[in-house]
Amino acid sequence: MASTLTNLRRRAKALRRDLRGAAMATRALASTDHPILAHIIPVRRCNLACTYCNEFDDFSKPVETEEMFRRIDKLGALGTSIVTISGGEPLLHPDLDEVIRRIRANGMIAGLITNGYLLVADRIRRLNRAGLEWLQISIDNVNPDEVSKKSLKVLDKKLQWLAEYADFHVNINSVVGGGVANPQDALAIGKRAVALGFSSTIGIIHDGSGQVQPLNAEERRIYDEMKSWEKRSFTRINAFQDNIAQGLPNDWRCRAGARYLYICEDGLVHYCSQQRGYPGVPLATYTRDDLRREYLTEKGCAPHCTVSCVHQVSIFDSWRAPQHPAQPIPEASAAGELVQIK
């Protein structure tokens, strides 16, 4: 268990995070000319192979550290508020701590999405020293199966180490849908997260093509119960997932390419992880004109979008700036690119 001194330090850091978050929200409301959130990929390779995931390979080399610095500095120059490091598995990058420090040096909030497999006590302490501010692990089941090895049985010791050593906020996301064999596992995962002092969220998992099916009655019961546990915050004030759970479209203004940027390992800006291939503009040449264009561009994929982080940042602008139909989408220029916009 964490000591009293550790708990006081964590509370002080949590207060600072909350104040920075409030300042970020105020700035987002006052100005539409900067990204709120960017996801950046330092390595596409992953040490797992979950069958529903289309965001990894088993061979890619890490992006060169100096190139990561250039990309982070560019995001800083664009006025980005939050940078989340994702993958693949970002802990495979040899200089991840320096990447986090560079984010913080640019005045941006630093987050990390990981499968948790590589976390040990010393690695968590290093993340503390680097300045990481929040971390999320998505746990798919209680026991590993052919769909996913991200199980509570495998990761529980990692969660205990996080509870003992992490100074940053930890969120544990559990899932229903998408081939998860035992939806009741989500309840066990959520209860364990809360017992360890973490926040707990529930997501609807997509299949390997990025699509979701409406939840069945048991999945919906579990989803509703776990949603009732979630604390209110700016990340949980929308009904997007409720509609997704019922197979219903959402009527909203997607601001991807403007308020949300997805930066792949090749340094290209995409709408999101499930719409890779467009706009496909190098981050190095991305300008405020690009931000302004995409801010006002209607996305045909929006009604059935499953990417909750894009939903969340778009809330800031849901009441203003009507969008216009997009220009025709060109064919993907590189084999293997994921382009799904309809």
Buried (B, 14 or more C-beta within 10 A) or exposed (E): EBEEEBEEBBEEBBEEBEEBBEEBBEBBEEEBEBBBBBBBBBBBBBBBEBEBBBBBEEEBEBBEBEBBBBBBBBBBEBBBBBBBBBBBBBBBBEBBBBBBBBBBBBEBBBBBBBBBBBBEBEBBBBBBEBBBBBBBBBBBBBEBBEBBBBBBEBBBEBBEBBBBBBBBBBBBBBBBBBBBEBBBBBBBBBBBBEEBBBBBBBBBBBBEEBEBBBBEEEBBBBBEEBBEBBEEEBBBEBEBBBBBBEEEEBEBBBBBBBBBBBBBBBBBBBBBBBBBBBBBBEBEEBEEEBBBBBBBBEBEBBBBBBBBBBBBBBBBBEEEEEBEEBEEBEEBEEEEBBBBBE
